[in-house]
């Protein structure tokens, strides 16, 4: 009988509870058909690829993270994500509050200021990858003390800052300008059916200039930013016990199916699965 190659694991995304790491989200996922639309994270995201390859666009460049590589997503950096081929990828991810990353940076790089610019989408550092995978497995196994887990996370963040921060490439976010004014309106009224004219009026410029400035500043057009805001708020509502149908209506989606598609393309799982996991 002809040997058959083993099939990749089925598509799944699991949020791993870890109260010992306060405000840190832990995810294990295997994807084959998942495609993440352009989005950004409020948290600092990092993880290790365990199977296959992850392809994503970051700052206009197609990046590739293969098995054993470390994938990074800096807070606010817009990026996409999909399998490098039809076999997809598996990874173990951490989503860390920027405040924690900044706190570690102040200790290990006291002469620097601000959030350490960990801007590379892919880091090839075998020791770092092993440390991330080990911590993740310990979180899943529930057999380590809080002190052990917290020490390991601090060590990982310290290595990232000391070995991989690109301080010379750090940029200062805008304090004013059309993109910032338009973003403020979107954050205030994200559930409304705002028009491009509404945004341009708030930004104090023409529509074309606004779209260009917004994309250059935030890495995505205004409609994508609004969709991301709705999904983030949806996560909060689901954690608070809302149903997906009720959340979809509250957030301005045409119906629950539109909410589900948007949610999955940004979060990586449907709203129902997310709600079940965060409430357990």
C-alpha positions, 0 to 999 in steps of 0.5 A, a space after each residue: 500500500 502506498 504511504 500517504 503523507 499525514 494530513 495537517 491538523 484540522 483548523 482550530 483556534 484555542 484561547 488558553 486561560 492564564 490568569 497568572 499572566 495578567 492581561 496577557 492573551 494566549 492563543 494556540 491555532 492551526 489554520 489551513 484556509 484562514 485569511 486575516 484581512 488587514 488589521 492591527 493589534 492594540 497589544 504586542 503580539 509575538 509567537 512561534 510558528 510550529 508547522 507550515 508557514 505564515 505569509 503576511 504583508 507588512 509596510 508594503 512588503 510580503 513577509 514569510 515566517 516559517 517553521 521555527 521562526 518568531 512572528 511579531 506584530 507591533 502595536 498599531 502596525 497594520 498587517 494581513 495573514 494567511 498560509 504560505 501554501 495550501 497546507 496552512 500553518 500552526 502557531 503559538 501566540 502571546 498578546 502582551 499589553 504595551 505597558 508591560 513591554 514598555 516596563 521591561 524596556 525601561 529596565 533593560 534599556 534605561 537610556 531609551 524612551 518609549 515603546 521599544 520599536 520591535 518592527 521586524 515581522 519575522 525574527 530568526 532566533 532559535 533560543 527565543 523561539 524555544 523560550 516562547 514555545 516552552 512558556 506556551 506549553 507550560 501555560 497549557 499544561 497548568 503545571 507551573 507556578 505563577 512565579 515561573 511563568 512570569 519570570 519566563 515572560 519577562 525573560 522573553 520580553 527582555 531578549 526581544 528588547 535587547 536583541 531585536 529592537 530597532 531604536 534607530 527606526 523608531 517613529 513618533 506618532 502624529 499629534 495632529 493632522 487629518 488622519 488623527 482627526 478622522 481616526 478620532 471621529 471613527 473611534 467616537 462614532 464607529 457604529 454609525 454609517 459615517 460617510 467619506 464626506 463626514 470624515 473629510 469634514 472632520 479632518 479638514 481636508 478633501 476626501 482623496 487627501 484624507 484617504 491617502 493620509 489615513 493609509 500612510 499613517 495607520 496602514 489601512 483605509 478608514 473603512 478598514 479601521 472602522 471595521 476593526 473598531 467594531 470587531 474590537 468592541 464586539 469582543 468586549 461585548 461577547 466577553 460581557 455575555 452578549 449574544 452575537 446577534 445582539 452585538 451585531 445589531 449594536 455595532 452597526 452590522 447589516 446582520 449577524 452573518 456580516 459580523 461573523 465574517 468580519 470577526 473571523 477575518 480579524 480575530 481568527 475564529 467566529 464570534 460564537 467560538 470566541 464567546 464560549 472560550 472567554 466565558 469558561 
